[in-house]
Amino acid sequence: MLQSLLVNFGEIFGNLYESMGFVQGNWQNYIMLLISFVLMYLAIVRKFEPMLLLPIAFGMFLINIPGAEAVLWGTHPEDAAGNIDMSYDAVENRGLLWYLYFGVDKVIYPPLIFLGIGAMTDFGPLIANPKSMLIGAGAQLGIFVAFILAIALGFSVAAAAAIAIIGGADGPTAIMTTAILAEKYIPTIAIAAYSYMALIPIIQKPLMRLLTTKKERMIRMKPLRQVSKLEKILFPLVVTLVVGIILPQSIALLGMLMLGNLFKESGVVDRLSTQAQNGLMNTITIFLGIAVGSKAKGEIFLSLDTLKIIALGLFAFVIGTIGGLLVAKIMCKVTKGQINPLIGSAGVSAVPMAARISEDVGREYDPQNHLLMHAMGPNVAGVIGSAIAAGILIACFNGYVDGTATAEIINAAINSVV
């Protein structure tokens, strides 16, 4: 009896030992844990987009604790030949993070984030100055330039489209586009997108000073006209209808954005507007961040592709800023000095941070020059523009996989647009 008990205890403690994390982990787990600590530092101490970067970092931290993946995510089944099925729906013994990731896999979270953004956004500056839409369109240049460069660096067209969308400086749009086109790159693209959004002052200010003259920076723009309530109510309806008919692939993001704005501007559903701005927005942000971080596993994240994506994302963001500034400079020339080119940098859709940078740089040269409301026009136009750009990329390249000839894909994409 005693001998049998000792044998059982040996098996029990052997099983306990084998289940311990340090037995199951590898060097990639520990590198990813260090990276998660760096991201937490940036979020907490440096305050780099902490609302989403902190949950992403913690999701990365959780999934890379040795042995935690099987508990928090689940296990991947093997067939008779020993091949592992890594697909999302095939996971067995599903854990908490698998269920949270459902909203990313089925593209639920990003549109709900846009619902909250819409409820917090004032489209009045864009309605008062519709020409701002041109600046927002110009700032999407980085997306399409980075797309071509990503293909040249060896990425599939679908992955290139997902990487390029970083240039729109819109985290939810980047996550949605990547979830549809190149799901395995979600953590890298999300982290790059939100990191560059946090670095807007560092990236944009030198470009603004380089591409504008001191005289242009001191231009004072005329006050915007007062926008009526009727205009503000009709705007989300008209934009949704027009864009939806032309490009249905954008309707999930754009429709939720405009619904949130309609809640705000109608004035009759304050409780819904408040919930969209606060409770719903905060809850979805937590789920989205943790879910995205949970996909940042070492074997995927620690690769040359990650470095390429980070570099391409920065390049896309820089070119997008330049595109907005150049369009604003052209408009300044055409209007004979009525447009301050500094508002061009706000054409990227990082609301309202990019608009505040336009204000800050303008006031460095004229403390009485207030550009914030003028910059908000291109800024919210950039939100719409990035959603439209994402819709175009999804419409053109959804369904294409590695190995399909690039020329064949490009020709098919052109035909689909034409």
N, C-alpha and C positions, 0 to 999 in steps of 0.2 A: 504493500500500500504506500509506504513512504517513498519507495523508489519510483512508483507510478506518479506520485504527487510531484516529486522533484523533476521528473521528465516533463510533466504538464507545465510546471513553472518555467522550465527551460524554454518550452515552445512559446509560452505566453510572453516572456521577456524577449525572446528572439523576434516575435512579431512586433512587439513594441519598439524594439531597436530599429527594425527595418522600416517602420512607419515614420521614424524621426526625420525631420527635414534635412539635417546636415548629411544624412546618408544618401538622400535622393538628389540633393542639389548639385549644381556644377558651377564652373567659374562664371558662366553667363548670368546666372541668377545674382551673383554677388556684384557684378559690374552694374547690372540694372538697378539693384538696390542703391548703389552709390549715386547713379544718375537720378533716381527718384529723390534722394536727399538734396541733390543740387537744385532740382526743380522746386522742391519745397522751400529751400533757402531763397530762391528767386521770388517765389510767391509771397512768402511771409516777411522777409527782411527787405528785399528790393521792391516788393509790391508790383511785380510784373504780372498783370492780368490775373490777380489772385483768385477771383471768383470762379474761374475755370481751371487755371493752372494748378491750384492746390488740390482739387479733387482728382484731376488727371494724375498728378504725381502720387497721390495716395493709392489710387487704383493700380498704378504701376508697382508701387511698393508692396501691396497685398499679393498680387499675382506672382511676384517673383520671390516671395518667401519660399524657400525650398520645401516642397511637399504640399504647398497650399493650393496649387492649381487644381488638383483632383478634388479638393474639398469645395473650393470657391467657384470653380468653373464646371468641372465634370471630367469624364474620361472619354477618350476617343476609341471607338471599337476597331478591332483588327479583323481582316478577312482570313480565310484559310491559308493564303499565301504570305501572311504576315504584313500586308499593306495596311497602313493606318488611314482611316477615313477622317480627315481634318475638317470636314464641313460643319457648319454651325448646327444644322438640324440633326446631325447624326450623333451628337454628344449624348452620352449615357450618364446616369447618376448626377443629373444637373444640379448645380449649386446656385447661390445667390447672384454671383456676377453674370452667369449665363442668362438668368432671367432679366437682369438689368440691361444687358446688352441687346435684348430683344428690340428695344426702342431704337437702337442704332441700326441693327440688321434690317429691320423693316421700315427704316427711314421715318420714324415717328417723332423723335426728339427735335431735330432741327426745325421743322415747320412750327412746332409748339414754341420753340425759342423765338421764332419770328413773330408769333402772335403777341408775345410780351414786348418785343422790340417795337412792333407797330403801335401798341397801346402807349408807349413812351415817346413816340416820335411826332414831331410837328412838321408836317409837309408844307406849312405856310410859306417859308422862304423859297421853296422850289416852285410853288404855285405863283408866287409874286414875281419870280424871275425864271420863267421856263427855260431860258437860255442856259441855265445851270446844268440842264440835262446833258448838254454837249460836253461839259467838263467831266461829268460823271462817266460819260461814254469814253472820253479820251483816257481816263484813268484805268480803263480795262485793257489798255494796250499791253501791259505787262503779262496779262493772262495768255494772250495769243503768241507773244514773242517767246515766253517761257515754254509754251506748248511745243513749238517748233524745236527749240533747243533741247528739250527733254527727249524728243524722238531721236535727235542727233546723238544723244548720249547713250542710246540703246534701250530706252524704256518703250514698252508697248504704247500704242496710241491711247488706249484707255487709261493707262497709268499716267501718261504724259498729260492728259486732260485733267486728271485729278490733281496732279502736282501743280499744274499751271494756275489752278483756281486760288492757290495761296496768294497770288498777286492781287486778288480782289480785297484782301484784308478783312475777310468776313468768315469767322470761325464756323458758324452753323452751316453756311453754304459749302465750305470746304469739306466738312465732315459728311454732309449729305452726298455731295458729288463723289467723294471717295468711296463711301459705302456702296454706291451703285456701280462705280466703274473699276475700282481697284481696292477692294476691302482690306487686303493685307497691309496696305500702307496707311491705314487710318491713324494709328498712334503717332507715327512720324509726321504726317501732314498736319494733324491737329496741333501737335506741340510746336511745329514750325510756324503755323499760322498765328497762334496766340502769342508766341514769343516775339514775333516781328511786330504784332500789333502793340505789344507792350513797349517795344523799342522805337515807336514812331518818332518821339522827339529827337532821338539820336540819329535816326536814318534820314528823316525828312528835312530837318533844319539846314544842314549843309547843302542839300540839293536846292532848297528854296533860295538860299543866298547866292548859290552858283549861277542859277538860271534866271535871276531877276536883277534889275539894276536898283540902286538906291532910290532913284526917282520913282520907279514903278512901285516899290514897297511903300512909299509914302502917299500913294494915291488914296484919296478919301472917296468912298462910293456914296451915292445918294441913298437916303433911307428907303427901305422897301415899302411898297404900298400896303395898305391894310387889306387882308384877305377876308372875304365874307365867310360866314358859317356855311352857307350853301355850297360855296366852292370847295370847302374842306370836306364836306360830306360827299359831294359828287366825285371828287378826285379818286378816292380808293375804288369806287365802283367803275369809273371809266378806265382806269389803269388795269384793273383786274380783267375787265371784259376784253379790252384791246389786246393785251399781252396774252391772255388765255386763248383767244381765237388764233393768234399767230403762232404762239409757242406754248402748247399745253404742258410741256415738260417743266415749265417754270411755275406752274400754277400752285403746286403744293407750298412752296416757299412764299411766292408773291401773294397768293390768296390769303394765307394766314397773316402775313404782314399787314395787308390792307384790312382784314377783318379786325385785327387789333386796333388799327387806326380808326376804323369806323366806330368801334366801341368808344374810343376817346372823344372823337369829334361830334358824335350824335348827341352826347350829353344826357341820354336817357337810360344808360346802363352803367352807371358809375361803379356799381358793385362788380360787374363783370370786368370793367376796365381795370379796377384796382386789383382784382384777383389775377388777371393776366400779367400785370406789371410786377406783382409781388409774389404771392403764394405760388402760383403756377410756375412763373419764371424761375424762382429760386429752387423749387423742387426738381424741375426738369434739368436745371443747370447741374445740380448735385448728381443726378442719375447719369446724365450725359458724360460728365467729367470722369466719374469712377468707371463707367463702362468703357470709355475710350482708353483710359489708362490700363485697364485690365487686358487689353490686346497687345500691350508693349512687352512682349516676351523676348528674351535675349536672342534666341535663334533667328528672330525676324528683325529685331531693332538693330542689333549689332552687326551691321553689314555696310559695304561700300555704297549701296543704294541709299542708305540713310544720309550719308554725307552728301551725296549728289542732290538729294531732295532738299536738304537744308540750304545748300548753295543755290539751287534753282529757285527756292522760295524767296530768298533774299533778293536775287536778281529780278524776279517777277515783281516784287514789291517796289524795288527801286525804279524799274521801267514804268510801272503804273503811276508812281508819283511824278516822274518826268513827263509822262503822257498828259496828265492833268495840268501840270504847269505850262506845258507848251500850248495846249488848247487855250488856256486862260491868257497867255501872252498874245496869241493871235486875236482873241476877242478884245484884248486891250487895244491893239493896233486898229482893229476894225471900228471900234467905238470911240477912237481918238482919246483914249485915256480914261474911260469911264469905268473900266473893270480893273481892279487890283489883281495882278497875276498870282499873288500869294494864295488866293482862295483856290487855285488850281490843285494844290497839294491835298485839299480836302476831298477831292474826287474819289479817293479810295473810301471804302465803306466802313471804316472804323469810326462809328458814331459814339459820342461826339468828339472823341479825342483829336481826330485829324482837324476838325474845325477849330478847336482850341489852339492848336499849333499855329494855324493861320493868324489867329488873333494875337498870339504871343509874339510872333515874329514881326507883325505889323506894328505893334506897340513898342517894340525895341527901337524903331526909327521915328515913330510919332506916337507918344503916349496917349494922345487924344483920338487916335484912329481906332475905331472899333469895327472889326471885320467879322465878328463871330456869326451874326445872323446872316450875313452875305455868304459866309463859308458853309453854313448849314444847308444851303441849297444844293451845291455840288455834293456835299456829304451824304444827304439822303438820296440824291440821285445815284450815288455810287452803290448804295444798298440795292436799289432797284436794278442798276446795271449789272452788278455781280450775280444777282438771281437770274437775270436774263442770260448772261454769259454761261452760267452753269446749265441752264436749260438747253442752250445751243450745243454745248459739249455733250450733254447726256443724250440729246436727240441724235447727234451725229455718231457717237462712238459707243453707246451702250450695246453690249453683246459681242464686241470684238475681243478676241483673245490673242495671247502671244502666238506668234507663228503666222498670223495672217499678214500678207504682204502689205507694206506701208502704202505703196502706190495704189493698190486696190482699195484700201480703206479710205484714203484721201479722195479718190475719185467717187466712191460711193457716198461719202459725206457731202461732197459738192453737189452731186445729183439729188440727194435728199433735201438739201437746202433750196436748190433751184426748183 
